[in-house]
Amino acid sequence: MWDELHALQSGVADRRIQTLFDDPARFYAFSARFDGMLLDYSKTNIDDAIRAALIALAEAAGLPEARAAMFGGERINRTEGRAVLHTALRAPAGSVIEIGGENVMPEVEETRARMARFATTLRSGAFKAQGGRVTDVVNIGIGGSDLGPAMAVAALAPYHDGPRCHFVSNVDGAHIHDTLAGLNPETTVVIVASKTFATVETMTNAATARDWMAASVADPGAQFVALSSAEDRAAEFGIAPERVFGFADWVGGRYSVWGPIGLSLMIAIGPDEFSAFLDGAAAMDAHFRDAPPEENLPVLLALTGIWHRQICGYPSRAVLPYDQRLALLPAYLQQLEMESNGKRVAMDGADLTRPSGPIVWGAPGTNGQHAFYQLLHQGTDIVPCEFMIAAEGHEPSLAHHHALLVANCLAQSEALMKGRPLESARAIMAAKGVHGDEAEIQARHRVFPGNRPSTTLAYDRLTPRRLGQIIALYEHRVFVEGVILGINSFDQWGVELGKELATALGPVLSGDEDAEGKDGSTAGLVTFLRR
Ligand SMILES: O=P(O)(O)OC[C@H]1O[C@](O)(CO)[C@@H](O)[C@@H]1O
């Protein structure tokens, strides 16, 4: 299968993507729709034969079985011995989802209902902080306990009618200092979001926030909430059980926004809109489970990923949402994709024989156009681009802005594909009255090689439901790529070594231990920083 795909790639290496549009039906044949979304992958070099080979590859890798195993609650996270069931957090009420014969849904639904009750009392003012109605909520968490809710709260700003939400993640004291500086401790609620309730950054920030609050209110613990799988540790921290929202170990950190970790989002937009967010994701789950591969958005997005990274060899991909409110989506997807598929061994511990998942990066358009798009168009590396655009914004009086946004988004994928040949650049110089050697030099700088692939995800409007679908689409894309690569997308051992060394460096930096045994560079830096 892999050999066949490499052979197909060699055969089309010189083909211009643009020539594929000689077929007037290309756009329809190489795009797929679901609900209010459209995934266009026609501006790639994938043709019928390549798509068929990619689908065969996914099937040979056991995608149907792996998908059934995930939805069926099997312990597919082999290195941690855990099931992977974030899909249960958004499953409709009344669903039956079992792990080892036990239905997990009653507990999921009970926690969902408790979250909704708490969010409602907080939004209505029935829950009183020690200075009265809650004005501000500070979510303290990092990685999956931060990026999901922070990204979604920003994305859904037009639906935000609850208290203000703030997010503190970095252990750099500047982050919590600057966030708390503008807040009143008497009307602020602090949410400590940590699956393990042991992450050093989060626990350090939580202790600082508690000290800040203790300086102003009699009972700081009364304004603290915990979101965690380690409910005993939350209790030790001094948070009463009625404000502890637990979740099971089968929810991975980067897949956790759908449950308690999403509490700040629920407080911001309200339980009804939060339900719409879950419903969107559940609809994508059903589509992923049931749609045939040629119509299945997560499968198709994954296959373009495999084609570009593992077959064509492009090392990175750019996520380019033409939506300012999705400014945090690239960071969110960096964790989702790189923590899931940035691995060098297969499920059985053998070395991977192919590249791991790609480097994921990006920024919203149109800002990126005035920064790094230069490289996308004329750099020597090819970076597949993943554009995202809504048909309409939330500001009817600013429709002319949105029209410009859409035009820019479409123009970029067109420019990447078509480029500008040397003859056109020469004609531009001639029209400017520049001739001879200077014209030739100037023309060469104005050439765009083109033939650079992109996909576009278009949707009607960034509603809570649509955002839920988009995130679930990417989650399942990551899963499919992981299955094809034969890796475990649900552990993250690669984050451990740095944590261990940071712990060991603490006493060295404080001067309690010397730097003996450290390499010369680390010892030199310790000396410089201590001085
Ligand atoms: O929610 P926790 O347990 O504080 O973990 C935060 C993050 O840290 C990581 O474990 C990586 O260090 C992520 O996977 C996770 O999202």
The ligand as a MOL file (V3000), in Angstrom:
LIG
                    3D

  0  0  0     0  0            999 V3000
M  V30 BEGIN CTAB
M  V30 COUNTS 16 16 0 0 0
M  V30 BEGIN ATOM
M  V30 1 O -4.7280 18.5860 33.5110 0
M  V30 2 P -3.3470 18.3300 34.0390 0
M  V30 3 O -3.2380 17.0180 34.7230 0
M  V30 4 O -2.9050 19.4660 34.9160 0
M  V30 5 O -2.3630 18.2530 32.8040 0
M  V30 6 C -2.1730 19.3540 31.9660 0
M  V30 7 C -1.4800 18.9620 30.6930 0
M  V30 8 O -0.2080 18.3970 30.9650 0
M  V30 9 C 0.0460 17.3270 30.0650 0
M  V30 10 O -0.0610 16.1520 30.7830 0
M  V30 11 C 1.3970 17.4330 29.4480 0
M  V30 12 O 2.3680 17.7500 30.3840 0
M  V30 13 C -1.0470 17.4430 29.0260 0
M  V30 14 O -1.2820 16.2610 28.3640 0
M  V30 15 C -2.1820 17.9390 29.8510 0
M  V30 16 O -3.2030 18.4720 29.0590 0
M  V30 END ATOM
M  V30 BEGIN BOND
M  V30 1 2 1 2
M  V30 2 1 2 3
M  V30 3 1 2 4
M  V30 4 1 2 5
M  V30 5 1 5 6
M  V30 6 1 6 7
M  V30 7 1 7 8
M  V30 8 1 7 15
M  V30 9 1 8 9
M  V30 10 1 9 10
M  V30 11 1 9 11
M  V30 12 1 9 13
M  V30 13 1 11 12
M  V30 14 1 13 14
M  V30 15 1 13 15
M  V30 16 1 15 16
M  V30 END BOND
M  V30 END CTAB
M  END
